[in-house]
Amino acid sequence: MIRWAIIFLVVALIAAALGFGGVAGTAMEGAKLLFYVAIVLFVISAVVGLMRGRRPTI
């Protein structure tokens, strides 16, 4: 999911550089949304992992 957020961010930066304001704004909002969803899912996963007592594998 972080990969998609980075892709949307790159699309937004390229669109902004080329002057496509609407596309840049939409892509930036998509990047922000995906980034926040990924962070929330990570935190939920970390809390559940701690509550189960499992050690994370590296």
C-alpha positions as CSV (number, residue, x, y, z in Angstrom):
1,M,0.0,0.0,0.0
2,I,2.9,2.3,0.7
3,R,4.1,1.5,-2.9
4,W,0.8,2.8,-4.3
5,A,1.0,6.0,-2.1
6,I,4.5,6.7,-3.5
7,I,3.3,6.1,-7.1
8,F,0.4,8.5,-6.6
9,L,2.8,11.0,-5.1
10,V,5.1,10.8,-8.1
11,V,2.2,11.2,-10.5
12,A,1.1,14.2,-8.5
13,L,4.5,15.8,-8.7
14,I,4.8,15.2,-12.4
15,A,1.3,16.5,-13.1
16,A,2.0,19.6,-11.0
17,A,5.3,20.2,-12.9
18,L,3.4,20.0,-16.2
19,G,0.6,22.3,-15.1
20,F,-2.2,19.8,-14.7
21,G,-3.7,21.1,-11.4
22,G,-6.7,18.9,-11.2
23,V,-4.9,15.7,-11.8
24,A,-2.1,16.7,-9.4
25,G,-4.6,17.5,-6.7
26,T,-6.5,14.3,-7.2
27,A,-3.4,12.1,-7.2
28,M,-2.1,13.9,-4.1
29,E,-5.3,13.2,-2.2
30,G,-5.1,9.6,-3.2
31,A,-1.5,9.4,-2.0
32,K,-2.4,10.9,1.3
33,L,-5.4,8.6,1.8
34,L,-3.4,5.4,1.0
35,F,-0.5,6.5,3.2
36,Y,-2.8,7.0,6.2
37,V,-4.6,3.7,5.6
38,A,-1.3,1.9,5.5
39,I,-0.2,3.5,8.8
40,V,-3.4,2.6,10.5
41,L,-3.2,-1.0,9.3
42,F,0.4,-1.2,10.5
43,V,-0.5,0.1,13.9
44,I,-3.4,-2.4,14.2
45,S,-1.2,-5.2,13.1
46,A,1.5,-4.3,15.6
47,V,-1.0,-4.0,18.5
48,V,-2.6,-7.4,17.6
49,G,0.9,-9.0,17.3
50,L,1.9,-7.6,20.8
51,M,-1.4,-8.8,22.3
52,R,-0.9,-12.4,21.0
53,G,2.5,-12.5,22.5
54,R,4.3,-13.5,19.3
55,R,7.8,-12.3,18.7
56,P,8.3,-10.5,15.3
57,T,10.5,-12.3,12.8
58,I,13.2,-10.4,11.2
